[in-house]
Structure formats: C-alpha cells, structure tokens
C-alpha cells in the first residue's frame, strides 16, 4: 500500500522503496565499473558523464525554460579555455572547474539578454551568432588558444595508487552525480516551476508574479555553468585543446542529445548523452554515417516519440507499475 | 462593506498607431466592491485589463492602486502590489499539473533561495502547499490535483485559472469573462464562487462579462464601454435602461 502522509514525503526523490533500492544498486554498480567492466568501457563512460553534465545544462535551457540556444559550443569553449589557462597557472582541479563554470555562467548571463526581447527562431539565430563568434575568436586570438600548438593541459595525478583511467572515471562519475542531483533538485523547486511557466505561457507567468527577465537570465546562467563545467571536463579528458573541437557541429551534438534524450527531462539528458557518445563508437569504421544516423534519430523521435528516450523510459515504468494487469 | 477607492483609472488612453483602443476612460472601484465592465466586442474591455496589469503601456492617463501609481511597472511587479487576473482565452501552464499551476500562483510569496533549492530544502514548498490545499478544497479541485491541466475539461481549467489568481493573494482580482463557454450549471457555480471570494478572501473584483444576467447579479455597479469610450456607469438596472447601451448592443431601431 502506497500511502503518502505528509506533503514533505511527496517531495522526496525516488520515494518508493523499490525505486530507491534499484537506483542505489545501479549507482553502486556504476561506481564499481572499473573493477568489473572491460577497460575500454572506462574512457567511453567517462565521456558519457562529462557529456551528460553539458546536456543537462542545455536541457534546462531548451527543455525547461523553452529558450532555444544553438551557441552551446561557445559556452563549452569558454569553460574549456578558462579551465585550461587556470590549470596551466597551477590552480588545483576543483577550483579551476568552478572557475570554468563561473566564466561560462557569466557569458551565458550576458548572452541571455537578447532572450528578453527575442523568441523562438530569432533567439536561435542570436545564440548561433554567439557560438560562431566565440569559435572565431578562439581560432584567431593566439594568446587565448595557445596558437598553432594548442593548449596542453597538465594531466591529473591519481591518488591511492589508482590507475589513471580509473581515477578519471571515478572523479567524473562523482561530478556527474553532483550536477545531476542538483539539477533534479532545481527542476523540482520553485525555480523549475517558474522555468516551465515561462516556457508554457510567458504572459501568464509574468502576470502571476514571475519576473521574466530574472528567470530567463538565471536559466541562461545556470545552463551555461553546466556547459562550462562540461567543457572543462572535456579539456581535462582530451589533455589538449584546439578551437576545432568547439565548432558548430559540437553545438549540434548537444542539440541532438537533448532532442533524442527527451525535452524537459534530466534522465532523458543522460540517455541523450549516452546516445551521442556511444552510437558513433559502435559504428566503428562507418564514422561518415554518424550525421545521417543523428538526423534520422531526430526525425524518428519527432514523429514517433516526441518525449524521446525519456518518453520510452516513462512508458516502460508505467507498464511495469500496472503489470500484470494492463 | 464598500470602502474607499482601491483602484482609480483617470483619462486612460491607449493608441495602436491610428487605432484608439481606449480614449480617456475614467473608472473608480471601491474596496470590497464588485464592478462589471461590459460592452460589445472590441470596445476595449480587455485592453483596459491589459493596461491595469502592465501588459500594455497606456499612451496617457493614470492608474493608481490605493494612491500609488501602477504605470510603468512590469506585470510581475503589478501582481506583487496585489492585482491578479484571469485571461479570456485561458493561459494556463498546460504541461504542469493542477497543483503546480496553483503553486506557481504562490511564486510571489516564496522566499527564494537558490542554494536551498539546490540542496532540496523544501520548507517553503510545504508551507505554501498548505495554502494551496485550502484553495483546492474551496474550488473542489481535489479530484484533479495531480492531473495535467491540458487533460482537464474547460470548466475545470477555468476554475484552475481562478484558483491560480487567488493563490497570489490579491486585493484586486480582474476576471476576464469568467463564465464564457460554460454550461448553465457551471455558470451558477462560478457565480457562487465569485461571490464567495469577496466574502471569504475580502477581494475586490473587477469583472468583464458578456453574460448580462451573470454580470448584473454579481456586480453592484456597471461601466459600459463602447469603441474605447465610457458610455455610462451606474447600477445594473440604470445601465440596462440607458438608451446608449441599447443602441450599442442592439443597434438603431
């Protein structure tokens, strides 16, 4: 019997005992991946975690707040290069990560200003402009991007005699959990409600006392903070930065992840991140087919399951909740 | 029961290029009163609402709430001063549940702390939930609490809009055609609620309505607009006998 007795109980994360147990088992299994999974999985999984942070950030903006942005690669680059320069200056990893997030968040806040006047496709063009401009700046300003040689980032020194891959995996997993948990908490708070309200009807949201400008700017700032952190993790992962990594196709990758994973869903973002990281890896020698596959994935999602992988996941859960009575 | 002036509108003029939507409208509504604004389609009733709530910037004129000007405030600031509204063509948050729609009405009263939100400290949420539950009970929405608004019937959606406006704890409630599109029975219910709202929450109500029977029953006074100008005002009986009103609604004989 599932009886909720207080309002507080209803607000708990993964309230039901079964869901809670399964979730904990899954999280523990993933934390122990270095000790049971094949070596090749580790780096790939680390890549999924770092991507997921960025995709969640993008989803907060597009899925929840309904502000379309094609400039994610720009925020990614700001985060990555801030992180790179801080690391080269000898700043420790956690501080450099926070700095990267803050720099990208600030950039996002500034880019958010056009969103106060522009909607839909017009905002998409404005953010696309930002993404392209950032790429051009990093491609052409040598002291920022380290010139032709690029920017080499000092590698992480694993403690406790761990193998480097294992350490990177665990670190990225922990960061991913922190940001995912925070995202779940934010979207279920008053802020998440305000974001969805602005998306569903900005006039009504405003008339109910939601400050449009504050909410939109906050959405941009938080989203790009996530993206900046993701960029920083990517920089550390690659160990070497070149502007080429932050061109428009990177923005598209994030966009594909959000749509395929499912708009306005945190777990959808994780599925989406896994999709854009793992599918190209599975294709192996047929790399050229990746854009085709992404394109057809978007099309089939829009036609068959507008809520994306998160929608499929929701339906599966619903099925088993009613099982065997359907 | 009827006290001093709560809302005063003086010489309100709104022009869109060559079109004069409102041409110098004067209007006063006393604390605790219910005032109905009637008029044919396109006479400027909704424009008046949009000016008061800050969605439109009037070309000239003054709008004051208890002596303080509302001009130039953004809609969310106006709401913070104690003015809430419903919309003629519902503007609900369709992807949210009924409960979340009402909770959004409380947004204004939340102590906003991003860190607490990120750490899932939900004291505020629970405090406001209790208030919202009172409204859910008042409006008989228990059965729809967790339903998505998009899936609710029109009558329920209208009720949710009323509830969402009440959740902001307004002093002045603007209702834009609260009974349009409802069945006869639902009209009765909504009329009852509007009357109850005045008694129970002490709210002053400004009402736009096409259904003259409902409007006359609910309001103490009526203002008639026609083509952006105030035709007349007075008690419902006076207004219904006014020759200008008959002409505006029925045309020349």
Interface residues (C-beta under 8 A of the other chain):
Chain A: X6 X7 X8 X11 X13 X182 X185 X186 X188 X189 X190 X191 X193 X194 X196 X197 X199 X200 X201 X203 X204 X205 X206 X207 X208 X209 X210 X211 X212 X264
Chain B: X53 X55 X74 X75 X76 X79 X80 X84 X85 X87 X91 X92 X93 X94 X95 X96 X100 X103 X104 X105 X107 X108 X110 X112 X114 X117 X118 X119 X120 X122 X124 X125 X126 X129 X130 X164 X165 X168
